[in-house]
Amino acid sequence: MAAHRSKTPVAVGIVGPGLIGSTLIKQLSAQARALQNNLLIDLHIVAIISSRAMYLYNQKGCDMETWQTDMAMGGEPPSLDAFTDFFTGFSNCHKIIVDCTASSLVPSYYARWLSTGIHVVTPNKKLSSGPLDEWTKVRKASREHGTHFMYEATVGAGLPVISTLNNLLDTGDELIHIEGILSGTLSFIFNTFGAGKTFSQVVADAKAKGFTEPDPREDLAGTDVARKMIILGRECGLAVEMQQVHVQSLVPPQLADTQSADDFMERLPQYDSAMQGQAQAAAAQGMALRYVGSLDLINRKCRVELKQVPLAHPFANLNGSDNIISFKTQRYNEQPLVIRGPGAGAEVTAAGVFGDLLHVIKMLGMP
C-alpha cells in the first residue's frame, strides 16, 4: 500500500495588494487546486495589508476570490507592527511574507521578519539597491536564521536573470561583463524613436500607454536601471552604492525642476532637436541609440547611459518594451549568454514573485 503523503502547510502574508499584489493573488487562486493536488502545497493567504487597511484572517486564510470585498469593508487600521505580531504567532507551517510595494519603509522590517523564521519574497528594489549596510544586515539575518530572502523579480520581472547569474557564480564561472536594456519604458521609447516621431512624441505615447511612471522624469532619469545594475553588481560581490554608478539622465537639465509632470511634458518638445541630432549621428554610422546598463566586473565599474549599438546587435532588435541582458563569462566568452523577453508588466512580475514563492517552499522541503 502506498505511503500517505502529507501536504506542506504554508501561510502567506501580502504587503501591498495593488496591481502586482492583486495579480499575484489572482494567479495563486487560479493555481490553488494544482498546488494542492500536484505539489501537495496547502497554501493560505492569512494576512493582507495596504496603506489604507489591514485584514487578518485565521489559519484557513482568505477566500482568494472575494478578498477585495473584505478590504473594501475596512478591516483594521494598517500597522506593520500589528501585521508582524499576528503573522509571527502562526505555528506548524512555513511562513512567507510577500512585499509587493515600492515602499522604502516596508524593507526596514525584512531583517526582523527573517530573524523570526519568516521568509521574504519581493519585487521591491529599494532594499537590494539601497544602503549597503542595510542590504548586508538582511543577508546576514537570512543566513544566520536559515530563512530565505528572494528577489528574482527585482530585475527583469519574470525573466530568470538573478537565478541565472547565481547559477553561473555557484558553478564557478567567472563573470567578465554584464550589460542589458532593463527598463521596459526606455526600451519602448528607443525601439519607437526615429520612426517619423520626435522624442517628445514617443515619450508622450509611452505615457499614454501606461509604460511610464505618472511623472516620466522618474524613468528618464535612469535611476530604476541603476538600481537593477546595483542589484546585479552586489550578486557578483561588488560593494557598490548608488553614488558610485555613472548615471546619464535623459531629462534636460532645464526641466529637472519643473513643477509638475504636465509642465515637463509641455516643455519637452523644446529639446527634441538635441535628441534628434544624436539619433541622426548614430544612423549615419549604421547604429541605433539604446539606453544600456553595464557592469565591468574586471575593472569593477558600473554605468547606465545612452549608447550607440550596431543595427545588427540584439539590443537594436527588440520589440515593444522587451528587456534583454547578456552575460559574458569565462565559459560564455565568444558567445555571451543572452536572456530576452517581457521585463515589465503586472502579469510577468507577479509570475516572477510566484516562482520565488514556490522556490522557497521547495527549498524548505516538500513531501
Secondary structure, 3 states (H helix, E strand, C coil): CCCCCCCEEEEEEEECCCHHHHHHHHHHHHHHHHHHHCCCEEEEEEEEECCCCEEECCCCCCCCCCHHHHHHCCEECCCHHHHHHHHHCCCCCEEEEEECCCCCCHHHHHHHHHHCCEEEECCCCCCCCCCHHHHHHHHHHHHHHCCCEECHHHCCCCCCHHHHHHHHHHCCCCEEEEEEECCHHHHHHHHHCCCCCCHHHHHHHHHHCCCCCCCCHHHHCCHHHHHHHHHHHHHCCCCCCHHHCEECCCCCHHHCCCCCHHHHHHHHHHHHHHHHHHHHHHHHCCEEEEEEEEEECCCCEEEEEEEEEECCCHHHCCCCCEEEEEEEECCCCCCCEEEEEECCCHHHHHHHHHHHHHHHHHHHCCC
